[in-house]
Amino acid sequence: MVIWKQWKRIKTKIANLIKLGVKKQMAYEWANTRKGYWHIAGSFILDTAITTERLRLAGYVFFSDFYSKVKVVS
């Protein structure tokens, strides 16, 4: 949701979706949606474009990964 909100403008959303491999027509349709940020965050749009692997490669830390490293097994 934060990434989608950072892109702000429709032109920016289209350009970034195309960079992520979405076809131009689909990027245009998805960027022009009137749905809210939280609705889009869990939708097919961002699940397709922004995957967990891409976020890991970009350096994002996931809480579940961090927890599995620090948890103490008793």
Contact map, one row per residue, 1 for C-alpha under 8 A:
11111000000000000000000000000000000011011000000000000000000000000000000000
11111100000000000000000000000000000000000000000000000000000000000000000000
11111110000000000000000000000000000000000000000000000000000000000000000000
11111111000010000000000000000000000010001000000000000000000000000000000000
11111111000000000000000000000000000010000000000000000000000000000000000000
01111111000000000000000000000000000000000000000000000000000000000000000000
00111111110110000000000000000000000000000000000000000000000000000000000000
00011111110110000000000000000000000000000000000000000000000000000000000000
00000011111110000000000000000000000000000000000000000000000000000000000000
00000011111111000000000000000011000000000000000000000000000000000000000000
00000000111111100000000000000010000000000000000000000000000000000000000000
00000011111111110000000000000000000000000000000000000000000000000000000000
00010011111111111000000000100010000000000000000000000000000000000000000000
00000000011111111100000100110110000000000000000000000000000000000000000000
00000000001111111110000000100000000000000000000000000000000000000000000000
00000000000111111111000000000000000000000000000000000000000000000000000000
00000000000011111111110000100000000000000000000010000000000000000000000000
00000000000001111111111100100000000000000000000000000000000000000000000000
00000000000000111111110000000000000000000000000000000000000000000000000000
00000000000000011111110000000000000000000000000011000000000000000000000000
00000000000000001111111000000000000000000000000010000000000000000000000000
00000000000000001111111101100000000000000000000010000000000000000000000000
00000000000000000100111111100000000000000000000000000000000000000000000000
00000000000001000100011111110000000000000000000000000000000000000000000000
00000000000000000000001111111000000000000000000000000000000000000000000000
00000000000000000000011111111100000000000000000000000000000000000000000000
00000000000011101100011111111110000000000000000000000000000000000000000000
00000000000001000000000111111111000000000000000000000000000000000000000000
00000000000000000000000011111111100000000000000000000000000000000000000000
00000000000001000000000001111111100000000000100000000000000000000000000000
00000000011011000000000000111111100000000000000000000000000000000000000000
00000000010000000000000000011111110000000000000000000000000000000000000000
00000000000000000000000000001111111000000000000000000000000000000000000000
00000000000000000000000000000001111100000000000000000000000000000000000000
00000000000000000000000000000000111110110000000000000000000000000000000000
00000000000000000000000000000000011111110000000000000000000000000000000000
10011000000000000000000000000000001111111000000000000000000000000000000000
10000000000000000000000000000000000111111100000000000000000000000000000000
00000000000000000000000000000000001111111110000000000000000000000000000000
10000000000000000000000000000000001111111111110000000000000000000000000000
10010000000000000000000000000000000011111110010000000000000000000000000000
00000000000000000000000000000000000001111111011000000000000000000000000000
00000000000000000000000000000000000000111111111000000000000000000000000000
00000000000000000000000000000000000000010111111100000000000000000000000000
00000000000000000000000000000100000000010011111110000000000000000000000000
00000000000000000000000000000000000000011111111111100000000000000000000000
00000000000000000000000000000000000000000111111111100000000000000000000000
00000000000000000000000000000000000000000001111111100000000000000000000000
00000000000000001001110000000000000000000000111111100000000000000000000000
00000000000000000001000000000000000000000000011111110110000000000000000000
00000000000000000000000000000000000000000000011111111110000000000000000000
00000000000000000000000000000000000000000000000001111111000000000000000000
00000000000000000000000000000000000000000000000000111111100000000000000000
00000000000000000000000000000000000000000000000001111111110000000000000000
00000000000000000000000000000000000000000000000001111111111100000000000000
00000000000000000000000000000000000000000000000000011111111110000000000000
00000000000000000000000000000000000000000000000000001111111100000000000000
00000000000000000000000000000000000000000000000000000111111100000000000000
00000000000000000000000000000000000000000000000000000011111110000000000000
00000000000000000000000000000000000000000000000000000011111111000000000000
00000000000000000000000000000000000000000000000000000001001111101100000000
00000000000000000000000000000000000000000000000000000000000111111100000000
00000000000000000000000000000000000000000000000000000000000011111110000000
00000000000000000000000000000000000000000000000000000000000001111111000000
00000000000000000000000000000000000000000000000000000000000011111111100000
00000000000000000000000000000000000000000000000000000000000011111111110000
00000000000000000000000000000000000000000000000000000000000000111111111000
00000000000000000000000000000000000000000000000000000000000000011111111000
00000000000000000000000000000000000000000000000000000000000000001111111000
00000000000000000000000000000000000000000000000000000000000000000111111100
00000000000000000000000000000000000000000000000000000000000000000011111110
00000000000000000000000000000000000000000000000000000000000000000000011111
00000000000000000000000000000000000000000000000000000000000000000000001111
00000000000000000000000000000000000000000000000000000000000000000000000111
